[in-house]
Amino acid sequence: MRRRNKKTNTVPEQNLDSFLDILTNTVGVLMFISLFVTLITVQADSDPQSEKKSQTNSEVKSETNSIVRTPLASKTDKRARFFEIRNNRITYINDAQVTEETEKIIGSLPICEKPNMSRDSEYMSRINLYRSCLQNRASRLINFQTKTKYYTVTMVNPSNFSLLYEPIETQRGETETEFSQPNSDFNQVLRELDPNEDYLAFIVRPNSFPSFRAAREIAWKQGFDVGWEPHNIGRPIVFGLGGRAIGVQ
C-alpha cells in the first residue's frame, strides 16, 4: 500500500519587525520636528522686539518704493490725533477743530422733512419745498471752507461729509531738529493731549520714515500709543466727519 506524501508549505512566514522599527522611528522624528517648530513659534511670539523689527522692515521697504504692509492694529477707545509727515516734516492735521466747525454748520442747516405720498393737490407743492430745502443744505455744505494752521479744508462730498485737507504752502511743518525741541509745535500739541484718552495717528509719506521714527520715539517717551499708515506722495488727505480709522500698533 502506497503512502500518500503530505504537501509541505514552502512559503516563508513574513517578518514585520523591520517595518515596525521603521514606522516607530518615523513617528518619533515627526514628533521631534513638531516640538521643535512649536518651541520656535512660542519664542518668536514672546519676543517683545519682534513687532518693532517687523515694523522697521516695512518702513525700510517703503523707502525703496516697494509695497508697504500696514502693521496690525489693535482696537482702542482712545481718540486719534492725526499728524502728517511729508518731506521729513511733521504737521498737525487738527481734524478735531474742523469737525467742531463742521458740526456747527450742520446744526444751523434747515431740517428737510420729506412729505408722505398723497394724491391731494398740495403734494407737489410740498415735494418742491422739500427739494428746495435739500438744495439749500447741499449748497451751504459744498461751500464750506476753513483753515487750520497747516491746511486749507474744503468739503468735497456733502452726501457723506468728505473733507479735503490741502497743505498750506507757506506752512511747511517742522523738521526733526525743530520738533525735537521742548517748545516745538509738536511738543506743544502733545502737552495739550492726554495719553490716557488720546493716541497719535501718523500719515507717513514714503520719503519721511526717518522723521516718523523720531516723532514716534518722542510720543512713546511721553506715554502715547502710536498708529501709522503709509500714503503715496500724491494721495490727498480726505477725512469723513469725525476723522478716519488708523488703529494703535
Beta strands, then each sheet from edge to edge (+ up, - down):
strand 1: 79-86
strand 2: 89-92
strand 3: 145-147
strand 4: 151-157
strand 5: 162-167
strand 6: 198-204
strand 7: 226-230
strand 8: 237-239
sheet 1: 2+ 1- 6- 7-
sheet 2: 3+ 4- 5+ 8-
end
